[in-house]
Amino acid sequence: MSQNNGRAKRSEKGLLTPDNCVVAFIDHQPQMLFGTSNFDRQSIINSTVALAKATRIFDVPVVLTTVETKSLSSRRPRSGANYTPTAAGLVHRWHMIVATLDTRTQARALYWDGKPAARDNGGGKPNKTSVFSIGESTVFRGRYLNGSVEEVALWNRAISATEVAAIYAAATGSGGSAAPSAGTAGSQGSALFPNTAKVQLEGANGPIPLKPEEKIAFLFASAVQGIESDCQFQLKRTCNMAEVLGGAAAANGQKTGHLKYDPPTDPNYTYTVGALDMAWDVHATPKKPGLMGFYIWSRGLGGATIAYNPSGAASAIDRQFNSTSVEGDSFQAQ
């Protein structure tokens, strides 16, 4: 085997050497992996890294090509639905983001705070089986959204621009204006759910005053308590969230009670209902700092336990009310 500057020039057996070959990495960038579904993306990344390290160990020449990231989407005719919000409007702000796909017309659309932001005819296929992720990169595992995701909803159709605007208006009470910053949603939440109820809560040290938005949250949670009690006695089981919202049919044809209002429209709290056999629980978790959280649960027929956290999400280990009462207008309807 001959030598050239200390390196093998040609193998006597015709094998590849650093002098007669080159390794080309063509467009190995995150954007180019988005459309990959027939191979595991992380395995592709791992294999590429292994090959790159091997070229370094064996001193093999490398050619690396890339594409221009800032103009990739706009130059590709099937990737035109893109929107970049202003950075100033992202800090300490909540926003509603909606993406729709009409598989019949191949139309895609993005909405930002209830308003159309971008659209194209980039297509997409129904009945996908690949990984779906919100808030985490499916290309590079361990990379997450630098922020918070409070509520996620999925539809089995492409909702219209009118529907998107209506959902945003209902969630903010603004009729479509910019999303409120932290600390301004209380009066909006109260306006969304007009009521004359009188709520009295008492702890170990006496009566506990409630902010208007906390009163709304307790009315929601206590209404779920009443509905679940109906389910236990009428159905001999508990009800899931869909039944809590719309009512469940009993054997005699009558329906159980249901919520008067839709919990996701409350801009101040997130509500979750768990149900299994005769056990149920409901969380009313504040979306903003400074609001009280509530947790009500029952493990069978009879009474329920109500816990609260003065400054955030509540759980079973938090303090409990000595007494609670709701007089007048209720969030439970028949």
N, C-alpha and C positions, 0 to 999 in steps of 0.2 A: 504494500500500500504506500503510495507516494505521499509526501507531506508538503504543505504550503503554509508558511508562517506558523508552524506548530499545529495546524489543523489537518485533518484527513481531507485530501482533495478528491479522491475517488475510491470507493470500496472495491476490493479485489473481487468481491462476490456481487457487485452491482447494486449494493444496498444504498439507500438514501443517506446522505451526509449533509452537514451544514453548508458544504460547498456546492451542492448540486440540487438543493430544494429550498422552498420557502413556504411558510404557513401564512395563510391569509384569513383574517378575521373580518368578515364583511357585515357591517351594520349591526354589531352586537350591542344594541341599545334597548332600554326598557320599552320604548314605543313600538319596536318591531316585534315584541313578544306578545302584545295585546291580542293579536289575532290567533295565537297558537292555542289549539285545543286538543290536538291528537297526541301531544306529549306533555308530561309534567314540566311546567315551566322552571321549577326549582332544579330539577334534574338537568335541564339544558344549561342553566347557569353554572351548576357544579361541574359539569363536563367541560364547559368552556374554560372555566378557571383552571381546571386540571391540565388541559392542553396548553394553556398559556404558560403555566409554571414549568411544564415539560420543555417548551421551547427555550426557556431561560436556562434551565439546567444543562441542556445539550447545545446551547449557543446557536440555535437555529434562527435564521433571519425571519422577521415577522413584518407583514403588511397589514395595517389596520385602517379600515375605512369607516366613516361615520356619516350620518345625515345631519342636516341643520335642524336642531330641535325646535326652534321658535317658529319655523315655517313648515314643519312636517305636516301637521294636520290640515293647514289651509291649502297646501299644494296637492294633497291627495283628494281626489273627487269624492271618495266615500267617507270622508272624515271631516265634514265641515261644521258639525254641531259643537261649537266650542264657545266658551264665555269666560272672560277673566274679570272679576269684580275689582273695584279699587281697593287697595290695601287699607286705606284709612277707614273704610266701612266694615272691616272684618274684626277689629279689636273690640272685645267686650260687647259684641253684638250677636243677636240671634237672627238667623235667616232661614227661610223656607226654600228648599231646592227641590224641583220636580223635573224628572226626565220621563218622556213618553216615547213609545215606539208603536207605530201602526204596522203590523206585519203584512197587512194587505196592500198598503200603498208604499211601504218602505220609508215612510216619513218619520223622522225623529225630531224631537223638540226639547229644548231646555227652558226652564222658567226660574226666575230669581225673584223671590218675594212677590209672587203672584203675577209677575209680568213676563211676557215672552222675551227670552234673551238670545236664543240662537235656534236655528233649525236647518235641516238638510234632508236629503233622500238617501241617506247612507245605508239604509236597510237594517238587517238583523234577522235572526231566525227564532221562531217560537220553539218551545219545548227543549230548551238547552239543558244539558246535564253537567256542564262544567261548573267550576266553583263560582259562586256569586258572593261578593264581599262589599260591605259598606264601611268605610273608615279605615280599611287596611289594604295595602297593595297585594294583589295576587301574583305579582311578578317578583317582588323582593319581599319576602316574608319578614315581619318585624318592623315594617315601616307603617306608621299609623298617622291618621289625621291629627294635626296639632290643634286640637279643639275638642268639642263635645258634640255627640249626636244624641238628641233627646228622644225623638219619636220617629218611627219608620212605618210607612204604610205601603202596601203593594196592591195594585189593581190588576184584574185579568183583562183589561182593555186600555186603550189610550184615552185618558180623560181629556176633555176639551179645555181650551184656554179660558172659557167662561167658568168652568168648574174649578180650575186652578185658582182663579181670582176670587171665587166665592169662598173656597176653603181658607185662603189667606186672610180674607176680610173677616171671616168668622173667628179665626184664631187670634187675630190682633184687635178686633173691634174697631178697626181703623177705616174700613171701606176701601182698603188697598194702599194706604200710605206706608212709608218705610217702617220696618220692624222696630219695635220699641227697644231701647236700651234697658239694662238691668235697673230695676227699681221703679219702673213706670207702668207696669202692667196691672197693678191692683185695681184701679178704678175701671179699667177696661174689662177685667174679669167680672166685676160686680155688675157692670152694665149688661154683660152678655146673659146673665142669669138673674133677672129681676125676681125678688121674693120678699115676703114679709115675715119670714120665719124668725123666731126668737131662739137662739142657741145659748145654752148655759152649761159651762163646763167648770168643774171644781176639782182642784188638786189637793195635796196634803196641806197646803198653806192657804186654802180658800179659793174663791172664784178666779178663773183664768180668763183674762180679756183676749178677744180675738180680733185680728185685723180683718177687713172685709174679704180679702182673698182667702184667708184661713177659714172664715165662716163658710165660704163656698165649698172649699175642700171637704170640710167636715160634713156638710149637707150631702155631698156626693157619697162619701164613705158610709155615712149612716143610712142613706137610701139603699146602698148595696147590702148593708146588714139586714134591713127589712125584707128585701127581695130574696136573699138567701134563706131567711127564716121561712118565707112562703114556700120556697122550693123544697126545703127539708120536710115540711109538714104535708105538702100537697103531692110532691113527686117522690118522696122518700130518698132524695138525693140532693146534691147541690147543683147550682147552675154555673155554666161558664160565662165568659164575658159577652158572647153573642146573645145568650139567653137573658143576661142581665139587661142588655140594651133593648131587646125586642120582646122579651117575655117568652116563657116556655109553656107549651100546651100540656095540661093535665089530662088524666084519663077521662074525666067527665066533660072534656071539651073546653073547659075554661082555661084562661091563661093566667100565669102568675104575674105579679107586678113587674114593672120595668122602669128604667130611668127616664125621667122627663126630658133631660138634656143629654147631649153627646159629650162624654168626658174629654175627648181629644180637642174640643174647641176651647177648653180652659187654658189660657196662656200662662198660667202660674203654676200648674201642677200636672204631674203625670200619674195616671191611675192604672193599677194592675189588679186583676182578680185571679185567684187560684182556686180551683175546685177539684176535689177528689172524694168520691163516695159521699160521706156525710160531713166532710171537713171542708172549710173554705177560709179564705182570707182576702183582704183588700188593702193595698198600699196607696196612700195619697202622698206622693213625694214632691216636694217643692222644686221648681226649676231655677229659682233665684235664691240667693243668700238672704237670711233674715226672716224666713217664713217657717212656720211650724209644720212638722210632718206627722202623719197619723197612720196607725196600723191597727186594724181590727181583725180578729180571727176567732174561729169557733171550731171545735173538734167533734161536734155532735149536736144532737138536739138540745135546746136550752139556750142559755145565755151566751154572750160573746164577750171577749176581753178587748179593751180599747187602750192602746199605748200611744204615747206621743213623745216627740223630740222637739224641744223648743227651737232648735236651729238646724233642721235638716231632716234627712230620711229617718223614719222610725222603724223599730224592730221589736221583737218580743221581749228583749232585755231592757227596753226603755221604761220610764216611769209610766204609771197608769193613772187614769182619772178616778177620783173617788166617786163622782157621779156625773152623769151627762143627761141633758134633756133637750129636745127639739119641739117647740110649740109652733103651730100654725103651718105655713107653707112648707111642703116637703118636696124633695127631688124624686120621690117615688110616685109613679102613676100606675093606674090600673087599666 
